[in-house]
């Protein structure tokens, strides 16, 4: 099938944000005096809304913890950087005439800034962030908004992401799905049964049929 639209998750798919995200959780947990959570525990909930994660940890005011988390990230943008080869692959996708949008559950402020710092923002006709829809992935609402902004249909679109939430959201939106296994939770994304999996971003053009 010839895909005309590509939606991509940001964290763990385009950007290596492991330290950027884990460090924010660790800082916020210490700040709130919550029970420590190791990175394996955090890996299991990666991709869910922050307020849901902090609520499950027992935070009395999850939204206050979200504010602390995002403030830490705003002060530590240097902990985020593009995976090797991402810019080259996105240029190949753009040259093939495929429209692209980034769809992330992260806040608009830091998601845009980290994409800009990595030199990737110019590839996207739209960026859908946490503030843009009432529900976040695995709900399909952010993906549907991205398609609407691109004036694209789900039949010719594919969602690429590194968590089960990306795959579930893509499937619920009626799109094809590609799971990446180099991100936050490889086994979970495999268990979600995407249509394809890729072990490096360099494999993406082959799946799209533009290699």
N, C-alpha and C positions, 0 to 999 in steps of 0.2 A: 504493500500500500504506500502511496506517496503522501507523506505528511506535509501539511502546509503551515502548521502551528506547533510550536514547542514551548511548553511551560516547564520551568525549572525551579526546584527548591534551591535555597541559597546555602544554608548552613549544612556542611557535610556533603554537599553536591558540587557547588561552585567554589565555595570558600572553606578552607581548613580553619574551623573555628573551635576546635576542641578546647584549647586553653582559654579562649575568649568566653566560652559558655561554662565550662566546668569551674573556672576560677570565679565567675560571677555567682554561681550557685554556692560555692564554698564560702565566699565572702559574705553573702546574704544570710546563709545559715548561721555563721558565727555571729553576725550582727544581731540576729533575732534570738540567739540563744537556743536554737532548735537542736534536736539530737543530730549528731553528725551523720552524713550520708556519704557512702563511698561512691566512686565513679561508676562502678558496675550498677548500683542502684539507680543512679542518675541516668545512666544509659538506657535503662528500661523505660523511662518515662519521657525520654527526649522527643521533642516534637509536639507534646501536648501544650495547651495554654499554660502560661506561667502561674496564673492564679490558681488553676486546678492543681498544679504540682505542689505549690506551697500550701494550699489548703490540705492536701493529703499528708503533708508533713506535720500538720498540727498548728500552723500559724494562726494566731488569733485574728489577724488582719492581712489576708493574703495579698490584697492590692497594695498595701504599704510595702510588702516584701518585693512585689513586682517593681515598685518605684526604686527601691534600693538596688535591685538587680540591674535595672536599666541604667541607673546612674553610674554604677561601676563600669558597665560596658562602654558608656559614653566617654569615660575617662581612660579606657584601655583599648582603644581601637587597634593599637599596634599588635594585639594578640590575634588578629584576624588577617588572613592572606589567602590568595587564590591558590588552588591546587595547580601543580605543574601541568601546563598544556591547555588550561581552560580557555585562555584568550584565543589561542590558535584554533581550537575546535569551534568556538562561537563564531569566529570569522568565517570558517568554512561553512557553517550552518547559514549564516547571513548571506554569504555569496551564492548559496543554493536557492535563495529566495524564500526561506522559511522564516516566518515572523516569530519573535520570541518575547516572552514575558517571564519575569521572576515572581515567584509566589512563596512568601515566607510568613511564618508565624511570629517573626521578630518585629520589634517596633520600627516604624517608618524611619525615625531619625537615624538609628544606628545601621539599619539595613541599607539605606541609601548611601550613607557615608562609607561603609565598608566596601560596597560595590564600587563606589567612586575611587576610593583609595587603591583598590586592586585594578583599576582601569577597565572595569567591566560594564559600567553603567550605560555606556553608549550603545551596547548591543541590544538593549531592551526597549521595546515600544511601550511597555507598561511594567510597573513594579507594584504588586499587591502585598501590603504589609498588614500587621496585626490590627491596626485601627480601621481598616477599610471595609471589613464585614463583621456582623455581629458574632458569627461563628467562625472558628478556625479549623484547619485540617485536624482530624479526618473528615470533617464536614466538607462537602463539595463547594460550598458557597464561595470561597476565595478563588477557586479554579473557574467557576462560572463567571465571576466578575472579570477575571483576566480575559476569558474568551470574549466577553461582551466588549471590553475595552479594545480588543484587537479586531472586533467584528468578525470573529471566526466561529466555526461550528465544531462541536465535539467530535464529529465523525472523522475529521481530518487532523485531529490534534493528539498529542501525546504528552503525558506528564512524566517528568524525571525527578526522582528523589531518593533519599537514602534511609527513609524510615517507612514502617508499615503504614503510618498515617498518610504519607504521600500516595502510596499505592491504593489504599482504601478510598481516599478522596478522588483520585483519578478514575477509579472504577465506578464510583457513585455518580460521577459527572458524565459517565458514558464515554470516557476516553481510553485510549491505549495507555499502557504504563510501562515504564522502564525503571527498574530498581538498581541503584548503584551499591556495590558491596565494599566500597572504600571509605564509607562514611561512619556515622555513629553506631549503627547497630546492624551489621551485615546479616546475621541469622534471622533477625526479625523481618527484615525486608524480603529475604528469600522465602520465609514462611508465609508471607502475605501473598505470594504467588503472582508477581508482576508478569506481564507478557514477555518481557526480556529482562535479563540482568547484565550489567557491565561491571568489570573489575577495575577499569580505568576510564577516565573521561575520553581518552583517545579512541575507545571502542564505539562511542556514540554515533559518529557519522556512518559507520557500517550498518548499525541497526536502522538508521534513518534512510539508508539506501543512497547516500551521497558520497561514499568513500571513493 
